[in-house]
């Protein structure tokens, strides 16, 4: 099966210049850095590294607290984080790391993965979430480099896909040194797929900095202080339409309401504006720095890394990816900042987190606009109690420490 996979990845390699050319035109690749995916780098590396691979924004954000702690470890000389998307590289640039650099993950051919390993000399490879790259894993194991599957998450559908090639899956998963699943469902799947050492360590996305308990952005607070705010975070295609309909319903009772929409992918901003045009709503884009007024209906956040600033303005938030069939987005940042959560029924990516929030009467599941309206009206004037928010933080801090303790055992 590895032979067939190698043929397929080599064909992809031959087609990659055309693919990258199209993606550059669509601004999905960095024209100055796409060469990194061929392991072409401007300077030599002379140090052994700790390597994390986090495919995109969510995974990269989840490991930032771990990386910050590892930078303080004297045994750690250099850390490299790879990812696959431009958006994740932009998030990395905003971090104040001292030992850590970012590069794009190479194409998973046998030749390029060997080249990557020889260049960066990782003493430990850490794959985040559900990132499985067969050639890279095979060559890491050949070089006797420990492989950690961190915050591992496999859904029923992804597990069933691996079962189609069960023999091939076992050949790959058997090479992983240790898996740290984020939930019991994933633990069960990983055991069947052939990982021998599995330690449930909790979902690292539970962690949030304590500053979020009383975080404030004075400039935004001043701008929005005369308005009631509903936040819709990490929205996906069509969910903005639902939120706009909800906004129209709420305006009947809350004439000073502004709804803040923070799309999961800000590249969709112009499409969102076009979709909402039929509602004749007044839309202000954050990037324009235009002042809001009584006429403003929707405030569209079309910039990276500012989500917490806006969750701090509201007391109740809708979490996207939960109406469409995506599996939901992490609601904890919004909850830590005092927001009650409204979510749709499709939250399989964060089942245990939503169960926890539901048990503590912080989150509410519905896809009905009128029920959403009633929830907003009942919660818009009160934040989640500080005691509950501290409880979330304490739980997250414990999970973070568990994961770091296990990782550090593999650092020489």
C-alpha positions in Angstrom: 0.0 0.0 0.0 2.9 2.3 0.7 4.0 1.7 -2.9 0.6 2.9 -4.3 0.7 5.9 -1.9 4.2 6.8 -3.1 3.1 6.7 -6.8 0.1 9.0 -6.0 2.3 11.5 -4.0 4.9 11.5 -6.8 2.2 12.3 -9.4 1.0 15.1 -7.1 4.6 16.3 -6.9 4.8 16.5 -10.8 1.5 18.4 -10.9 2.4 20.7 -8.0 3.9 23.6 -10.0 0.5 24.0 -11.8 -1.4 23.6 -8.5 0.7 26.1 -6.7 0.5 28.5 -9.6 -3.3 28.4 -9.4 -3.3 28.7 -5.6 -0.9 31.7 -5.8 -3.3 33.5 -8.1 -6.1 32.7 -5.7 -3.9 34.0 -2.8 -4.0 30.7 -1.1 -0.2 30.3 -1.3 2.5 32.7 -0.3 4.5 33.6 -3.5 7.6 34.3 -1.4 7.5 31.1 0.6 5.8 28.3 -1.3 9.3 26.9 -2.0 9.3 25.7 1.6 6.9 23.0 0.5 9.8 21.7 -1.6 12.2 22.0 1.4 14.0 24.9 -0.2 15.3 27.2 2.6 17.4 30.3 2.6 19.9 29.2 5.2 21.3 26.1 6.8 20.1 24.7 10.1 22.8 23.6 12.6 20.7 22.7 15.6 18.5 19.8 16.6 14.9 20.9 16.9 11.6 20.1 18.6 9.1 20.0 15.7 5.3 20.7 15.9 3.0 20.3 12.9 -0.2 22.2 13.2 -2.2 22.2 9.9 -4.0 25.5 10.2 -5.1 28.4 12.5 -7.0 26.4 15.2 -4.3 23.8 15.7 -1.5 26.4 15.7 -3.4 28.5 18.3 -3.9 25.5 20.5 -0.2 24.8 20.8 1.0 28.3 21.5 0.8 27.9 25.3 2.8 24.7 25.1 5.4 26.3 22.8 5.8 29.2 25.2 6.4 26.8 28.1 8.9 24.7 26.2 10.9 27.8 25.2 11.6 28.2 28.9 13.1 24.6 29.1 16.9 24.9 28.9 17.1 21.6 27.1 15.1 23.0 24.2 17.4 25.0 21.8 15.2 25.4 18.8 11.5 24.8 17.9 10.0 24.7 14.5 6.3 24.9 13.8 5.0 23.8 10.4 1.6 24.4 9.0 -0.1 24.4 5.6 -2.0 27.6 5.3 -1.2 31.3 4.8 -3.7 32.3 7.6 -1.7 30.2 10.2 1.6 31.8 9.1 0.0 35.2 9.7 -1.1 34.2 13.2 2.4 32.9 13.9 3.9 36.4 13.0 1.9 37.9 15.8 3.6 35.7 18.5 6.6 36.9 20.4 8.6 33.7 20.2 12.4 33.6 20.9 13.4 30.1 20.0 10.7 29.2 17.6 10.4 29.6 13.8 7.6 28.8 11.3 7.9 27.0 8.0 5.3 25.4 5.6 4.9 21.7 5.7 6.5 19.9 2.7 4.7 17.8 0.2 4.5 14.2 1.6 6.8 12.5 -0.9 9.4 10.0 0.2 12.2 12.3 -1.1 11.0 15.6 0.4 10.2 14.1 3.8 13.7 12.6 4.0 15.1 16.0 3.0 13.0 17.8 5.6 14.2 15.4 8.4 17.9 15.7 7.3 17.7 19.5 7.3 15.8 20.2 10.5 17.2 17.2 12.5 14.1 16.9 14.8 14.7 15.0 18.0 11.0 14.9 18.6 8.0 15.2 16.1 4.6 16.3 17.4 1.6 16.1 15.1 -1.4 18.0 16.3 -5.1 16.9 16.1 -5.6 14.4 13.3 -2.6 15.1 11.0 -1.3 11.9 9.6 1.3 11.9 6.8 2.4 8.4 5.9 5.8 9.1 4.2 6.8 11.6 6.9 5.8 9.2 9.7 7.6 6.3 8.0 10.9 8.3 7.6 10.7 9.7 11.1 10.4 6.1 12.5 13.3 5.0 10.3 15.5 7.7 11.9 14.3 6.6 15.4 12.7 10.0 16.1 9.8 9.7 18.6 6.4 10.7 17.2 3.7 12.2 19.4 0.1 12.6 18.3 -0.9 15.5 20.4 -4.6 16.5 21.2 -5.6 13.6 18.9 -9.1 13.8 17.5 -10.8 11.3 15.2 -14.4 11.4 14.4 -16.5 8.4 13.4 -16.4 9.4 9.7 -12.6 9.8 9.6 -12.2 6.6 11.5 -14.3 4.7 9.0 -12.2 6.1 6.1 -9.1 4.7 7.7 -10.8 1.3 8.1 -11.2 1.1 4.3 -7.4 0.8 4.3 -7.1 -0.9 7.6 -3.8 -2.8 6.9 -2.2 0.4 5.6 -3.5 2.3 8.6 -2.0 -0.1 11.1 1.3 0.1 9.3 1.3 3.9 9.8 -0.3 4.2 13.3 2.0 1.4 14.6 5.0 3.9 14.1 3.5 6.5 16.4 5.3 6.5 19.8 2.5 7.8 21.9 -1.0 9.3 21.3 -2.6 11.8 23.6 -6.3 11.8 22.6 -8.6 14.6 23.6 -11.6 12.4 24.2 -12.7 8.8 24.9 -14.1 8.3 21.4 -10.7 9.0 19.8 -8.9 6.7 22.3 -11.1 3.8 21.2 -10.4 4.5 17.5 -6.7 4.9 17.9 -6.4 1.6 19.8 -8.2 -0.2 16.9 -5.9 1.5 14.4 -2.9 0.1 16.1 -1.3 2.7 18.4 0.2 0.8 21.3 0.7 3.6 23.8 -2.3 5.9 24.5 -2.6 8.3 27.4 -5.8 10.4 27.6 -4.5 13.9 28.6 -7.5 16.1 27.9 -8.3 18.6 25.2 -5.5 21.3 25.1 -8.0 23.7 23.6 -9.5 23.9 27.1 -6.6 26.1 28.1 -6.9 29.9 28.0 -4.7 32.5 29.6 -6.0 33.9 32.9 -6.0 37.4 31.5 -9.1 36.5 29.5 -11.1 36.6 32.7 -10.9 40.3 32.8 -9.5 41.2 29.4 -10.3 44.7 28.1 -9.7 46.6 24.9 -10.4 50.2 25.9 -10.6 51.5 22.3 -13.3 49.0 21.3 -15.2 49.3 24.6 -15.4 53.1 24.1 -16.7 52.7 20.6 -19.3 50.1 21.4 -20.4 51.3 24.9 -23.7 52.7 23.8 -24.8 49.5 22.0 -26.0 46.1 22.9 -23.7 43.5 21.2 -24.3 40.0 19.9 -21.2 38.1 18.7 -21.3 35.5 16.1 -17.9 33.8 16.1 -16.2 31.4 13.6 -19.2 31.4 11.2 -19.3 29.3 8.1 -21.0 29.7 4.8 -24.8 30.3 5.1 -24.6 30.8 8.9 -24.2 34.6 8.4 -27.6 34.6 6.7 -29.2 32.9 9.8 -27.5 35.4 12.1 -28.7 38.3 9.9 -32.3 37.0 10.2 -31.8 36.7 14.0 -30.5 40.3 14.1 -33.6 41.6 12.3 -35.8 39.8 14.8 -33.8 41.2 17.8 -33.9 44.7 16.5 -37.7 44.8 17.3 -36.8 44.6 21.0 -33.2 46.0 20.9 -33.1 49.0 18.7 -29.4 49.7 19.8 -28.2 46.2 18.8 -25.1 45.7 16.8 -24.3 42.1 15.6 -20.6 41.4 15.3 -19.8 38.6 12.7 -16.4 37.0 12.9 -16.2 34.5 10.0 -14.0 31.4 10.3 -12.3 32.3 7.0 -12.0 36.1 6.5 -11.3 35.5 2.8 -15.1 35.1 2.6 -15.8 38.7 3.7 -16.9 40.1 0.3 -19.1 37.0 -0.3 -20.7 37.5 3.1 -21.5 41.1 2.2 -23.0 40.0 -1.1 -25.1 37.4 0.7 -26.4 39.9 3.2 -27.2 42.6 0.6 -30.8 41.3 0.2 -31.5 42.1 3.9 -30.6 45.8 3.3 -28.5 45.9 6.5 -25.9 48.5 7.2 -22.6 46.7 7.3 -19.3 48.1 8.6 -16.0 46.2 8.0 -13.5 46.3 10.8 -10.5 46.8 8.4 -11.9 50.1 7.1 -11.8 51.6 10.6 -15.1 53.3 9.9 -16.9 54.5 13.0 -20.1 52.7 13.9 -23.4 54.6 14.4 -27.0 54.0 15.3 -27.5 53.0 11.6 -25.0 50.2 11.9 -26.5 46.7 11.9 -23.6 44.3 11.2 -19.9 44.8 12.2 -17.9 42.4 10.1 -14.5 41.4 11.5 -12.3 40.8 8.5 -8.9 40.7 10.2 -6.9 38.0 12.0 -6.3 37.4 15.7 -8.9 39.8 17.2 -11.7 37.5 18.2 -11.1 38.0 22.0 -11.4 41.7 21.6 -15.0 41.3 20.4 -16.1 38.5 22.7 -15.2 40.9 25.5 -17.9 43.3 24.2 -20.8 40.8 24.4 -22.5 38.7 27.0 -23.9 36.1 24.6 -22.4 34.6 21.5 -23.3 32.3 18.7 -20.6 29.8 17.8 -20.4 28.8 14.1 -19.7 25.6 12.4 -22.6 24.2 14.3 -25.5 24.8 12.0 -23.7 23.6 8.9 -22.3 20.0 8.9 -18.8 21.0 10.2 -18.7 19.7 13.8 -18.7 23.1 15.6 -15.9 25.4 16.8 -14.3 25.8 20.2 -16.6 27.9 22.5 -14.2 28.2 25.4 -12.7 31.5 24.6 -16.1 33.1 24.4 -17.2 31.5 27.6 -14.0 32.6 29.5 -14.8 36.1 28.4 -18.2 35.9 30.0 -20.4 34.9 27.1 -23.3 32.5 27.3 -23.2 30.3 24.2 -25.7 29.6 21.5 -24.8 26.7 19.2 -26.5 24.6 16.6 -26.7 20.7 16.8 -23.6 19.9 14.8 -20.9 20.0 17.5 -19.2 16.7 17.2 -15.7 18.2 17.2 -16.1 19.5 20.8 -18.7 17.2 22.3 -17.1 16.9 25.7 -16.6 20.7 26.0 -20.1 21.5 25.0 -21.4 18.9 27.5 -19.4 20.6 30.2 -20.8 24.0 29.3 -24.3 22.7 29.0 -24.0 21.0 32.4 -23.0 24.4 33.9 -25.9 26.2 32.1 -23.5 28.2 29.9 -24.4 26.8 26.4 -27.7 26.2 24.7 -28.4 24.2 21.6 -30.9 25.3 19.0 -31.2 26.1 15.3 -34.5 27.9 15.6 -34.3 31.7 15.1 -37.1 32.5 17.6 -35.6 30.4 20.3 -32.2 32.1 19.6 -34.0 35.4 19.9 -35.4 34.5 23.3 -32.0 33.3 24.6 -30.3 36.5 23.5 -33.0 38.7 25.2 -32.6 36.7 28.4 -28.8 36.8 28.6 -27.7 40.0 26.8 -27.5 42.0 30.0 -25.5 39.5 32.2 -22.1 37.8 31.9 -21.3 34.2 32.9 -20.4 34.4 36.6 -16.6 34.8 37.3 -16.6 31.7 39.5 -17.7 29.5 36.5 -15.1 31.2 34.3 -12.3 30.5 36.8 -13.4 26.9 36.9 -13.0 26.6 33.1 -9.5 28.2 33.4 -8.4 25.8 36.2 -9.5 22.8 34.3 -7.7 24.0 31.2 -4.5 24.7 33.2 -4.5 21.2 34.5 -4.9 19.7 31.0 -2.1 21.9 29.7 0.3 20.7 32.4 -0.6 17.1 31.8 0.3 17.4 28.1 3.6 19.3 28.7 4.7 16.8 31.4 4.4 14.0 28.9 6.1 15.9 26.0 9.1 16.8 28.2 9.8 13.2 29.0 10.8 12.8 25.3 13.2 15.8 25.2 16.8 14.8 25.7 
